[in-house]
């Protein structure tokens, strides 16, 4: 399975420019990287990250009928790939308008699926509603593989990847806008403890926003880990970059490592109280 | 708080010799390492590891009234330290005799506490009963600190350390007989994701046992991690060694890292189904 992830620097608030740049990366993957079976872009990649209020986030938010889903759906169709990308989602629930920090999962012939970020980071709490989809896995449209999605700060909670692992994920993708490097300590453990591939497309660059001119600097270093926690590919810390790895989803499914131990069957949930 | 852990090579089946060598390490800690507040020895440190049957394990097993608990209780008293050590425990439950792969926790003026290994590794399944104590924390007898215990293969399950963290552990100790090095991928994550110190006294050396002469080689590299997952001290891979670190248990308790995020309060257990 051809896994491709894109480290990307969006222009804040300029969707059309970002679509153009995202498409250029996709085109390059098609021509220079032998295409993709799974293609993943960072969190909030069409708008930039550092919203200042719920109103501002809603201003850029779209439902699944909007141009953002349409853009990635067309890309998925053209590339015959399952595409995951972060965007600001708008939803009306019980008569109330919500902005979610979401990831769309689109593949040819499949309904779009939306994962809404479970754990919100810092001022995201002022801009987005807590995700309410929970963690789930999506089958690939063409290959025998299941993909689970979490977003950025979800990494901090082993329960996120664990839930996806127990639901049968072979590959966990984590579109991110990370601003530290400590996640590199935990992410390989997420792969190892669940015996799954883990791919983290992070963004690079920085954004200065708000009246106080607060700057957030994104740390890049996007990475793909194998299911033993080993690093398979890693990006630098400043530029846009494409990471390209061949993975074998079926190899993740036997969770035993000797005739008497299996890392999922050995769990004892009744002792985790 | 003076944390000392001992990488140790026992002689299989020779408790008296092992007591002598363990005492020599304790004496060295008293004289050369400024003593200890918490002192931790590896899993099954008084007997060796590679039992071949439940009968053989029971042959070395002791209740908490036995000489092993008495030995470590005297050590704890002399050093005014909380001592944790792995041993083969014998218990009669519902009229049945059990051998457990256990750790004793003794401190001056406190009842002995016993943790029974939750997740059994490989042929331990033929020798020991599944631990039934669950994970719990023990207060230090003299200092403001709570210590949680897990044993060796428990590392593979993020739920082990998570349960101890949520119960208020400042320091998780993990007496071990590890035979790989992959645990070095996960252990720093255990520290980081729970903001706790983690100390792993492993053993060194090897044991060849049984009719087929199966050999297990222990990998040493005992380690102490700070609560950001950073390595504070690490042993070599072959010899007995004492690791000595000053830690600040109170520094682990504020789980927030900005005004809007706290790694324990941000958890959403209803989403981990």
Interface residues (C-beta under 8 A of the other chain):
Chain A: X118 X119 X121 X122 X123 X125 X130 X131 X134 X135 X153 X156 X157 X158 X159 X160 X162 X163 X182 X185 X186 X188 X189 X190 X192 X193 X228 X229 X258 X260 X261 X263 X266 X267 X268 X269 X271 X272 X273
Chain B: X118 X119 X121 X122 X123 X125 X130 X131 X134 X135 X153 X156 X157 X158 X159 X160 X162 X163 X182 X185 X186 X188 X189 X190 X192 X193 X228 X229 X258 X260 X261 X263 X266 X267 X268 X269 X271 X272 X273
